[in-house]
Amino acid sequence: MNAVEEFIKKESSAGIVLIFVTIIALLLKNTGLSEIYDAFLDTPVEIRFGALHIDKPLLLWINDGLMAVFFLLIGLEVKREIIEGHLSTPAQVVLPGFAAVGGMVVPAAVYLYFVGTDTAGTQGWAIPTATDIAFALGVLSLLGKRVPVSLKIFLMALAIIDDLGAIVIIALFYTAELSTLSIGVAMAALTGLVILNRLGVDRKAAYIILGVILWVSVLKSGVHATLAGVALAFTIPIKQRNIPAGYQERSMLKSMEHDLHYWVAFFILPLFAFVNAGVDFTSMSADQILTPVPIGIAAGLFIGKQLGVFGFSWLAIKLGLAKLPDNSSMTQLYGVAILTGIGFTMSLFVNSLAFTDPAQFMFADKLAILIGSFTSGILGYMVLRFAKHEHALKK
């Protein structure tokens, strides 16, 4: 099994797990067990080391701590794909690159169209720009050989660029008041990581120790802590230097990526979905669901994503800048474009940054993410299920 097939298999399985934990979270939140569910989220977790003190409820430890590991994995994937993978040449980047840009710009525009000038609501413009690769590949796995591998690779590359865009958005638009001291410590830790890389150090422990220091300082700085995971990933060496005679070359980056995949796919993301997908239907009215923010989120995911991804892909192909993925048709490409509207975990994450008060919209914002994501998944599946296997268009 090659790296691409292994990646798809893991992500596809993870998408199915996410469905189950989401259903469990919704059942707990809307039954007599809701108090137990809420108490679990609010469980206080405290770490104290001298003057260093971190005291957060379990929900925030998951969102700020475990999700940093998720972003570490994203960073490792992005670096590998850029250096030697499906984003290593301009020709490979053009189509997913165009699609990813369209998949961020158009959903944001659709969201802002519905929200208008509502100052509080405009903070959520990035919520429908994200794609949950695990869920999307999970849907594709249900279709088996009806979907060519080239389209799965296209979706993977698109999602990786999409994630890179999300990292930039978080860094630029979702940071709090900055602490100069903490940023200084973070920069020192990052400098140390770069030095380790340049010296060819291949001990994971050295990178992990400095990585923890980086995470704590970023957490205290006002910049979102998950960005520490990305910064750490970019310093992990992909090739081993100074290989002793008789030893086989190994890649620390690929080794870490392989080891983290199972933990992220089957523990971190399901746990994140479990603590963030609990929507209280009992206290929600139709009037709350039909307000601009929920409508903007659902429309951005379901309408904006498919229009942006397919529209920009179609434009790139018609202009001769890219070609249709091998053995696929425009109808199949459109089906995959619809699947990118499955924002789910990534949209929930951005939602937690945009609206820090979980009850600000009485959970209608989270419900809108679920509606937009599941509707995109169902329609995308139907389009791909009944799409004819047309011959790929020629440039």
Legacy VTK file of the C-alpha trace (Angstrom):
# vtk DataFile Version 3.0
C-alpha trace
ASCII
DATASET POLYDATA
POINTS 395 float
0.000 0.000 0.000
1.535 3.356 -1.033
1.438 6.556 1.034
-1.585 8.012 -0.770
-3.689 4.850 -0.358
-2.700 4.577 3.306
-3.617 8.226 3.919
-7.007 7.850 2.211
-7.796 4.670 4.123
-7.062 6.289 7.495
-8.917 9.517 6.731
-11.911 7.622 5.335
-12.206 5.463 8.448
-11.858 8.534 10.649
-14.776 10.202 8.869
-17.055 7.313 9.786
-15.917 7.516 13.432
-16.710 11.246 13.437
-20.301 10.526 12.413
-20.811 8.190 15.371
-19.287 10.485 18.008
-21.347 13.404 16.683
-24.544 11.396 17.060
-23.527 10.407 20.603
-22.803 14.047 21.512
-26.192 15.159 20.173
-27.986 12.409 22.095
-26.233 13.286 25.354
-26.915 17.005 24.937
-30.615 16.509 24.250
-31.493 13.911 26.869
-31.450 13.682 30.639
-27.684 13.137 30.407
-27.022 16.728 29.315
-25.792 17.748 32.776
-23.203 14.968 32.737
-22.113 16.047 29.234
-21.769 19.703 30.310
-19.916 18.718 33.487
-17.452 16.743 31.360
-16.765 19.806 29.182
-16.305 22.034 32.244
-13.965 19.649 34.093
-11.187 21.875 35.468
-7.666 20.885 34.460
-4.736 22.759 35.992
-0.972 22.635 35.475
1.377 24.609 37.715
5.165 24.719 37.450
6.604 27.471 39.610
5.276 30.765 38.339
3.836 29.094 35.243
0.131 28.428 35.753
-2.340 27.124 33.176
-5.897 26.582 34.385
-8.571 25.794 31.779
-11.710 23.664 31.489
-11.313 20.407 29.605
-13.074 21.874 26.549
-10.333 24.481 26.087
-7.533 21.973 26.748
-8.911 19.984 23.831
-9.449 23.006 21.573
-6.142 24.726 22.395
-3.978 21.736 23.328
-4.937 18.603 21.450
-5.842 20.594 18.347
-2.258 21.910 18.321
-1.241 18.284 17.694
-3.771 18.157 14.854
-2.223 21.276 13.319
1.233 19.752 13.833
0.097 16.879 11.616
-1.298 19.323 9.048
2.021 21.164 9.022
3.936 17.925 8.489
1.618 16.976 5.607
1.924 20.404 3.987
5.736 20.361 4.212
6.008 16.844 2.769
3.568 17.572 -0.061
5.389 20.795 -0.999
8.853 19.225 -0.953
8.214 15.881 -2.616
4.480 15.227 -2.866
1.438 16.336 -4.852
2.241 20.031 -4.442
5.919 19.835 -5.407
5.546 21.130 -8.983
3.580 24.115 -10.356
1.520 21.856 -12.639
0.313 19.826 -9.644
-0.640 22.939 -7.659
-2.664 24.837 -10.271
-6.023 23.000 -10.205
-6.296 22.348 -6.430
-4.833 25.807 -5.833
-7.505 27.526 -7.943
-10.169 25.326 -6.341
-8.973 26.117 -2.811
-8.954 29.859 -3.444
-12.488 29.690 -4.834
-13.480 27.514 -1.893
-12.392 30.236 0.520
-13.393 33.442 -1.270
-16.900 32.521 -2.457
-18.179 30.957 0.822
-16.917 33.995 2.747
-18.727 36.284 0.283
-21.940 34.259 0.567
-21.739 34.387 4.369
-21.186 38.171 4.416
-24.064 38.635 1.946
-26.499 37.123 4.444
-24.950 38.632 7.574
-24.618 42.127 6.158
-23.242 44.771 8.503
-23.904 42.882 11.746
-20.614 43.630 13.563
-20.766 40.584 15.830
-21.778 38.311 12.992
-19.041 39.384 10.579
-16.473 37.759 12.865
-17.659 34.405 11.561
-16.871 35.023 7.888
-14.179 32.288 7.845
-16.402 29.540 9.297
-17.696 28.222 5.923
-14.269 28.429 4.226
-12.956 25.188 5.794
-13.120 21.581 4.562
-13.075 18.491 6.767
-10.857 16.121 4.775
-11.640 13.140 7.029
-15.390 13.457 6.504
-15.104 14.183 2.769
-12.848 11.171 2.148
-15.164 9.114 4.349
-18.003 9.819 1.911
-15.751 9.027 -1.064
-14.847 5.680 0.520
-18.516 4.682 0.378
-18.407 5.043 -3.407
-15.516 2.626 -3.934
-14.187 2.497 -7.499
-16.914 4.784 -8.817
-14.544 7.656 -7.990
-11.101 7.562 -9.658
-8.020 7.847 -7.437
-7.052 11.052 -9.279
-10.112 12.812 -7.829
-9.256 11.605 -4.325
-5.751 13.003 -4.750
-7.268 16.264 -6.036
-9.460 16.462 -2.928
-6.460 15.735 -0.680
-4.340 18.446 -2.307
-7.233 20.917 -2.215
-7.837 20.218 1.483
-4.146 20.653 2.319
-4.061 24.060 0.597
-7.397 24.832 2.289
-5.851 23.992 5.673
-2.866 26.204 4.890
-5.307 29.018 4.152
-7.070 28.360 7.462
-3.729 28.639 9.281
-3.090 32.041 7.686
-6.630 33.203 8.516
-6.291 32.147 12.166
-2.913 33.893 12.453
-4.138 37.142 10.902
-7.725 37.469 12.092
-8.211 35.422 15.251
-5.533 36.591 17.647
-6.118 38.363 20.956
-4.124 41.162 22.603
-0.472 40.205 22.294
2.043 39.692 25.109
5.514 40.921 24.123
7.303 38.716 26.683
5.536 35.541 25.603
6.135 36.287 21.914
9.833 36.797 22.727
9.993 33.372 24.392
8.138 31.836 21.446
10.590 33.367 18.980
13.526 32.057 21.025
12.038 28.552 21.034
11.358 28.730 17.301
14.928 29.912 16.680
16.194 26.951 18.687
14.095 24.583 16.554
15.508 26.078 13.353
19.055 25.668 14.710
18.350 22.009 15.518
17.162 21.548 11.945
20.206 23.262 10.430
22.583 21.213 12.582
20.949 18.016 11.384
19.767 16.917 14.832
17.506 13.878 14.396
16.360 13.287 17.987
12.600 13.680 18.322
12.904 14.479 22.040
14.884 17.658 21.327
12.188 18.975 18.992
9.353 17.932 21.323
10.880 19.708 24.349
11.330 22.969 22.453
7.928 22.399 20.837
6.226 22.269 24.251
7.979 25.504 25.262
6.831 27.037 21.983
3.225 25.912 22.574
3.067 27.292 26.140
4.561 30.647 25.121
2.241 30.961 22.122
-0.722 30.038 24.353
0.233 32.875 26.722
1.023 35.335 23.909
-2.482 35.929 22.566
-1.765 34.157 19.254
-3.829 30.986 19.006
-1.867 28.063 20.441
-2.589 25.710 17.529
-0.236 27.770 15.355
2.637 26.461 17.483
1.956 23.023 16.024
2.356 24.337 12.474
5.547 26.246 13.329
7.021 23.125 14.941
6.120 20.996 11.914
7.989 23.252 9.497
11.217 22.780 11.490
11.069 18.960 11.506
13.692 17.632 9.040
12.338 15.563 6.172
15.712 14.048 5.309
18.361 12.653 7.622
21.834 14.140 7.459
25.184 12.652 8.445
24.018 9.047 7.953
26.522 6.604 9.520
27.994 4.000 7.181
25.801 0.935 6.938
22.655 2.702 8.196
19.563 3.256 6.053
18.275 6.812 5.648
15.109 7.561 7.590
12.826 10.584 7.651
11.868 12.036 11.033
9.039 13.992 9.394
7.490 10.930 7.754
7.961 8.899 10.913
6.177 11.524 13.036
3.441 11.935 10.429
2.833 8.180 10.382
2.767 7.926 14.182
0.446 10.915 14.645
-2.109 9.877 12.013
-3.759 7.226 14.160
-3.885 9.433 17.265
-5.314 12.389 15.338
-7.757 10.369 13.236
-9.106 8.107 15.949
-8.658 10.085 19.168
-8.061 13.827 18.810
-10.569 14.661 16.054
-13.326 12.396 17.436
-12.797 13.881 20.922
-12.878 17.392 19.451
-16.094 16.584 17.569
-17.621 15.051 20.696
-17.047 18.147 22.875
-17.972 20.699 20.193
-20.880 19.105 18.321
-23.292 18.971 21.254
-26.118 21.212 20.043
-29.038 21.761 22.404
-32.163 21.442 20.258
-34.501 21.742 23.246
-33.716 25.426 23.813
-33.671 26.394 20.137
-36.493 27.939 18.136
-37.049 28.282 14.406
-36.579 32.056 14.725
-33.046 31.531 16.060
-32.132 29.147 13.245
-33.424 31.569 10.599
-31.236 34.488 11.706
-28.487 35.834 9.382
-25.475 34.093 11.003
-26.819 30.494 10.879
-28.221 31.034 7.386
-24.896 32.534 6.256
-22.929 29.575 7.638
-25.184 26.920 6.093
-25.396 28.745 2.746
-21.653 29.398 2.715
-20.908 25.694 3.173
-23.597 24.238 0.944
-23.783 26.880 -1.809
-20.576 28.886 -1.526
-18.197 25.945 -1.353
-19.515 24.098 -4.404
-19.771 27.293 -6.465
-16.298 28.444 -5.485
-14.462 25.134 -5.877
-16.197 24.039 -9.086
-16.353 27.523 -10.612
-12.661 28.263 -10.122
-11.702 24.722 -11.243
-13.824 25.069 -14.396
-12.195 28.436 -15.105
-8.669 27.041 -14.701
-9.476 24.137 -17.061
-11.168 26.333 -19.687
-8.250 28.802 -19.641
-5.866 25.917 -20.288
-4.046 26.469 -16.992
-4.918 22.995 -15.707
-6.514 19.783 -16.873
-9.275 17.595 -15.511
-7.983 14.833 -13.183
-7.302 11.588 -15.075
-10.266 9.300 -15.838
-12.768 11.761 -14.354
-15.607 13.876 -15.717
-16.891 17.373 -15.032
-19.884 15.846 -13.270
-17.601 13.937 -10.935
-15.512 17.042 -10.341
-18.721 18.862 -9.415
-19.632 16.062 -6.998
-16.274 16.424 -5.244
-16.768 20.210 -5.159
-20.036 19.672 -3.282
-18.246 17.433 -0.763
-15.876 20.287 0.118
-18.889 21.879 1.797
-18.394 19.364 4.610
-16.734 21.806 6.974
-17.582 20.017 10.215
-14.535 19.800 12.555
-12.593 22.621 10.878
-15.676 24.858 10.740
-16.488 24.058 14.380
-12.917 24.990 15.279
-13.028 28.345 13.469
-16.493 28.907 14.971
-15.001 28.518 18.469
-12.457 31.240 17.620
-14.950 33.609 16.016
-17.653 33.307 18.688
-15.992 32.662 22.040
-19.335 32.526 23.882
-20.799 29.081 23.004
-24.343 30.313 23.653
-24.007 33.593 21.723
-26.346 32.350 19.004
-28.033 29.718 21.194
-26.064 26.984 19.381
-27.790 27.836 16.083
-24.347 28.539 14.572
-23.181 24.992 15.363
-26.424 23.538 14.049
-25.901 25.470 10.820
-22.447 23.874 10.458
-23.989 20.426 10.893
-26.797 21.193 8.427
-24.462 22.649 5.785
-21.955 19.826 6.193
-24.418 16.920 6.161
-26.415 18.386 3.266
-23.200 18.774 1.267
-22.221 15.209 2.108
-25.563 13.742 1.049
-25.864 15.695 -2.216
-22.200 15.136 -3.079
-22.645 11.403 -2.557
-25.774 11.333 -4.733
-24.108 13.233 -7.578
-21.045 10.954 -7.535
-23.183 7.824 -7.075
-25.179 8.440 -10.252
-22.561 10.312 -12.302
-21.777 8.681 -15.622
-18.161 7.680 -16.182
-17.511 10.189 -18.926
-14.167 10.444 -20.654
-11.883 13.137 -19.296
-12.073 16.366 -21.266
-9.067 17.338 -23.335
-7.495 20.720 -23.102
LINES 1 396
395 0 1 2 3 4 5 6 7 8 9 10 11 12 13 14 15 16 17 18 19 20 21 22 23 24 25 26 27 28 29 30 31 32 33 34 35 36 37 38 39 40 41 42 43 44 45 46 47 48 49 50 51 52 53 54 55 56 57 58 59 60 61 62 63 64 65 66 67 68 69 70 71 72 73 74 75 76 77 78 79 80 81 82 83 84 85 86 87 88 89 90 91 92 93 94 95 96 97 98 99 100 101 102 103 104 105 106 107 108 109 110 111 112 113 114 115 116 117 118 119 120 121 122 123 124 125 126 127 128 129 130 131 132 133 134 135 136 137 138 139 140 141 142 143 144 145 146 147 148 149 150 151 152 153 154 155 156 157 158 159 160 161 162 163 164 165 166 167 168 169 170 171 172 173 174 175 176 177 178 179 180 181 182 183 184 185 186 187 188 189 190 191 192 193 194 195 196 197 198 199 200 201 202 203 204 205 206 207 208 209 210 211 212 213 214 215 216 217 218 219 220 221 222 223 224 225 226 227 228 229 230 231 232 233 234 235 236 237 238 239 240 241 242 243 244 245 246 247 248 249 250 251 252 253 254 255 256 257 258 259 260 261 262 263 264 265 266 267 268 269 270 271 272 273 274 275 276 277 278 279 280 281 282 283 284 285 286 287 288 289 290 291 292 293 294 295 296 297 298 299 300 301 302 303 304 305 306 307 308 309 310 311 312 313 314 315 316 317 318 319 320 321 322 323 324 325 326 327 328 329 330 331 332 333 334 335 336 337 338 339 340 341 342 343 344 345 346 347 348 349 350 351 352 353 354 355 356 357 358 359 360 361 362 363 364 365 366 367 368 369 370 371 372 373 374 375 376 377 378 379 380 381 382 383 384 385 386 387 388 389 390 391 392 393 394
